[in-house]
Amino acid sequence: MSNQSNIPAYAKASLISIGILAFLCTMYLAKGIIVPLIYATIISIVLSPVVDFLVRKKIKLILAITITLLILIIVSTLCITLLLSQASLFSESFPKLLGKWDDLFLQSEHWISNTFNISQDKLNGWTTELNNDLLSNSSFMIGITLMNLGNILIILFLIPVYIFMILYYREHILEFIHKLFRANKLNTLNEVLNSSKKIIQSYLVGLLLEALIIATLNSCSLLIIGINYAILLGVLGAIINVIPFIGGIVAVAMPMAIALITKSPSHAFFVLEAYLLIQFTDNHFIIPKVVASKVKLNALVSIIVVLLGGALWGIPGMFLSIPMVAILKVIFDRIDGLKPWGFLLGNVVSTKPINILTKRKWFWS
């Protein structure tokens, strides 16, 4: 009899909890190394069919990888240039927007004072105290922003290097992974690798297509309503909308704020109506057909992992959370001891009454 079976359940739970905590701490402390590497791995999986196509056309592997990376860099540069051109127009009008925001804020103060019978002096005191707190924390926030900007620049430099190396040593890495497993597990391993590759490719290509559709719908809606910086707000909204559940709220808040400052409350209401229609179309037609056909995670798990990814790695973690958990589900579904966890992550909801599923008396019954 093995000694492992004699370990009490509370000891096993403690060891598992300590292991998970140590793993999360390592992932958090090493995020500067791990996050670019994960992004590079995912992008490499998406780009691998292009490299394989060029290699089949008798182009050497190094040249094929270089051509693929150049195409990616050119397309990314064009998109960034478009956003920067729109952002420059926004920066030129930023002082005017601040002035209009101040006027709107003063009007709100008067409305609050008259509606709730709060003296203007007390409101001014609260506003002054809030401004002082913001000013006292401004230097700290500027330092964090500069540090994050430096980290972003380092990541942008590292990712193309990682992509090149991963694509070049792809067969070597796959051979190493095969050597880690026994011969009788190779079929399961190949199935997991192939399924993970298909999930990542279909998910990211679907997200890109969804972002293009949403950016077009957002920009056209804002142009029709007459909102300033329509293209910039539409594209940014589509990018933020990639973050499940949370992104849609932030995406509609930005154009509504600009409409409220530059136009009128009625324009902000029109923006809300347009974005609600776009979100309805996205959630009921675009995502089920384009994005969610391969990544079958339930909504509760999606929300939790997005929040955990944000707490662990910030905004990059929010983008990475869904594909990483989808890969975990593929692994769980193919390991007998972990199949219940794969079932928990899935979106298959039973329609049977709960008393048919089990004869046990649940704590809520």
SULTA-V114203 format. One record per backbone hydrogen bond with DSSP energy under -0.5 kcal/mol. CO is the residue of the C=O (numbers start at 1). NH is the residue of the N-H. Records with the same first field share a line. If there is no record, write none. Layout:
CO->NH + NH
This chain:
2->5
3->6
4->7
8->12
9->13
10->14
11->15
12->16
13->17
14->18
15->19
16->20
17->21
18->22
19->23
20->24
21->25
22->26
23->27
24->28
25->29
26->30
28->31
30->33 + 34
31->35
33->37
34->38
35->39
36->40
37->41
38->42
39->43
40->44
41->45
42->46
43->47
44->48
47->50 + 51
48->52
49->53
50->54
51->55
52->56
53->57
54->59
55->58
60->64
61->65
62->66
63->67
64->68
65->69
66->70
67->71
68->72
69->73
70->74
71->75
72->76
73->77
74->78
75->79
76->80
77->81
78->82
79->83
80->84
81->85
82->86
83->87
84->88
85->89
86->90
87->91
88->92
89->93
91->94
93->97
94->98
95->99
96->100
97->101
98->102
99->103
100->104
101->105
102->106
103->107
104->108
105->109
106->110
107->111
108->112
109->113
110->114
111->115
112->116
113->117 + 118
119->123
120->124
121->125
122->126
123->127
124->128
125->129
126->130
127->131
128->132
129->133
130->134
131->135
132->136
133->137
134->138
135->138 + 139
137->141
138->142
139->143
140->144
141->145
142->146
143->147
144->148
145->149
146->150
147->151
148->152
149->153
150->154
151->155
152->156
153->157
154->158
155->159
156->160
157->161
158->162
159->163
160->164
161->165
162->166
163->167
164->168
165->169
167->170
169->173
170->174
171->175
172->176
173->177
174->178
175->179
176->180
177->180
178->181
182->185
183->186
185->189
186->190
187->191
188->192
189->193
190->194
191->195
192->196
193->197
194->198
195->199
196->200
197->201
198->202
199->203
200->204
201->205
202->206
203->207
204->208
205->209
206->210
207->211
208->212
209->213
210->214
211->215
212->216
213->217
214->218
215->219
216->220
217->221
218->222
219->223
220->224
221->225
222->226 + 227
227->230
229->233
230->234
231->235
232->236
233->237
234->238
235->239
236->240
237->241
239->242
240->243
242->244
243->247
244->246
245->249
246->249 + 250
247->251
248->252
249->253
250->254
251->255
252->256
253->257
254->258
255->259
256->260
257->261
258->262
259->263
264->268
265->269
266->270
267->271
268->272
269->273
270->274
271->275
272->276
273->277
274->278
275->279
276->280
277->281
278->282
279->283
280->284
281->285 + 286
282->287
285->289
286->290 + 291
287->291 + 292
291->294 + 295
294->296
295->297
298->302
299->303
300->304
301->305
302->306
303->307
304->308
305->309
306->310
307->311
308->312
309->313
310->314
313->316
314->318
315->319
316->320
317->321
318->322
319->323
320->324
321->325
322->326
323->327
324->328
325->329
326->330
327->331
328->332
329->333
330->334
331->334
332->335
335->338 + 339
336->339
338->341 + 342
339->343
340->344
341->345
342->346
345->298
347->349
348->350
353->356 + 357
354->358
360->362
362->365
